[in-house]
Amino acid sequence: MIPDKKLKKRNIWTALGLLLFIVFLFIFTLFNIGVFDRPL
């Protein structure tokens, strides 16, 4: 099976996008917890 360079590139971009999304959600959740823990 010959590896498809276009498919591989797309897979890498998809993985990067998912990773960035997960990191964003993680930071956003931590920020929300920090905001909610502060007495208003």
Rosetta blueprint (number, residue, H / E / L):
1 M L
2 I L
3 P L
4 D L
5 K H
6 K H
7 L H
8 K H
9 K H
10 R H
11 N H
12 I H
13 W H
14 T H
15 A H
16 L H
17 G H
18 L H
19 L H
20 L H
21 F H
22 I H
23 V H
24 F H
25 L H
26 F H
27 I H
28 F H
29 T H
30 L H
31 F H
32 N H
33 I H
34 G H
35 V H
36 F H
37 D H
38 R L
39 P L
40 L L
